[in-house]
Amino acid sequence: MRYGDLSAFTDIDQSNIDDSYGFFLYFFDEVQGHVPLFSYPKQLLNNKNEKEIISIHSIWWHQDRFLETDKFISIDLELGGVIYCGTLILCETRRIKRREGMESKKWQAERFVLIVKAPSTVSFIAQEILHELKTRIQGSIGENLCFLVELHLKKQENSDVEEFLKKKSDDIEHELIRLCISLIPKMPITKLEGQLEESVIGDTNGASTTPTHESQIQKPAKKPRLRFSIPTSHKHEISKEKPDVTLAPEPKRVRVTNIKHSEDDKRVQVTVRNSSSNLIVNALLKIYESQGFFGKDILISEIKEWAPNQDVLIEFELADSSGIIYFLKVEDEKGTIRVKRIIG
């Protein structure tokens, strides 16, 4: 679709679109920090709860990992049954940075954060949508994404906005909406959940790193990929000069399958599964205790080799104080794999 041709967007029936999914695009403003530019649905930008959740996403503090290696694909945050998958997009910019000390190559490109929201029970779908959306944005919009930044800054400065910039930005926003709508799965959540369970549950040859009668013995599962649930890329939407992100290595995935309290409610057992099809090496499972502005790791468990579909049991003691929130953080040598709120 060329800019200005909105027929493809207006022809899409939005009446049956699943509002369980959401999309956010931020950019790094060297003066104000990370600033929201776009969301779909649009009202998400005015949702205080959504903005507060996104503000604690670990992608804000770990962006250097994306710059250091092209193998680092996304960072996930899970809260209240919803997963927020985030990734970084870089594009050339025509503007001069407004803050001194940002002349290095690291800051030359415009930096965008793209986030996809979905129910955590289908987190693998959220990751597929995120990678596909990034590919399509790079293919159909590319470096023109910086026009959204230019328009935002002019509005902030109360400067006159040229008609060309307004038109360009409107076209880009409509293209983003079209891409988001086209990637929302047409299959109901319940059916996707059922297909996931069928793909990960095995019968034999599994093991738990912690001996316990509660752990299910399961065999390594086939890779849970449901690419038929979202449309595949059209050839004209992918730039030939850029690699297809979908060809990158599969992201590491872990799932919390059970949370169990002791009878006296003083200890908690958390069962975590490697739900990807690859071996995870030198993994760290950390229980993080947070109260107000203060927090600390209260337990760290190391796993040398974590096989696909293998369960790991981690147990910790609850503090006597009230108002404490407990998070599970899973990481390996390449960075954070999963952050999930456990209690509180």
Salt bridges, closest charged atoms under 4 A:
ASP29 OD1 - ARG98 NH2 2.39
GLU30 OE2 - ARG95 NH1 2.85
GLU30 OE2 - ARG98 NE 3.54
GLU50 OE2 - LYS117 NZ 2.50
ASP64 OD1 - LYS106 NZ 3.34
GLU78 OE1 - ARG338 NH2 1.90
GLU78 OE2 - LYS340 NZ 2.81
GLU110 OE2 - ARG95 NH2 2.84
GLU128 OE1 - ARG227 NH1 3.77
GLU132 OE2 - ARG136 NE 3.00
GLU150 OE1 - ARG94 NH2 2.42
ASP171 OD2 - LYS167 NZ 2.75
GLU175 OE1 - ARG178 NE 3.09
GLU197 OE2 - ARG255 NH2 3.71
GLU214 OE2 - LYS260 NZ 2.38
GLU237 OE1 - ARG136 NE 3.92
GLU237 OE2 - ARG178 NH2 2.89
GLU250 OE2 - ARG253 NH1 2.56
ASP265 OD1 - HIS261 ND1 2.89
GLU302 OE2 - LYS304 NZ 3.13
ASP311 OD1 - ARG273 NE 2.89
GLU315 OE2 - ARG267 NE 2.77
GLU317 OE1 - ARG267 NH1 3.50
GLU331 OE2 - LYS286 NZ 3.01
GLU331 OE1 - LYS329 NZ 3.57
ASP332 OD2 - LYS252 NZ 3.30
